[in-house]
Amino acid sequence: MICYDISDTKRLRKIAKALESVAIRIQKSIFYYMDGSALDIKSIVKQLDELIDQEEDDIRIYKVDKYSSVHLKNAVDLKKPNIIGAR
């Protein structure tokens, strides 16, 4: 699951467009990315990292398991982009 809070409208559109090409929009600022490998997630993190303002924007990526429970301990924070528990 990819969630964001983007302060600038222009950046917001770019990020939404980038995510719409790889993920399913659940709500305005929430996308669901299915069955991605760790390499796929790292690629998305890199792409989004190039679009955001590190000081003003916030993007979070959460791992959702097959039982639909969100593991917050496995979140990716683009301000500190370490993928924890990725396979």
Steps between C-alpha positions, in 0.01 A plus 500: 500500500640840403371812675607857452460857618645740242503875564533623139226444241743458210703234686180336616383453138836354397501255790138397445568445128810291577307286748198461271728332246603223744241480778126503568358820650297423813441859611633838390835454672510123550611242244524122514796338326451126462759224492807717467843360567751682718670620181168637368440687825853641496439624145178674607676653802776635274249647254292666773809623682598694187157669490446608859631786709673328793418786737132549414358170372435163661458164326459173687501146362351225715520127444158335494505123538262248343275522806456876448668611819731799477842453659606850600840371608563426130435855382725684259551866581644687202679737735694194618446252214586169661289205404444290810382144461488515119562177314 
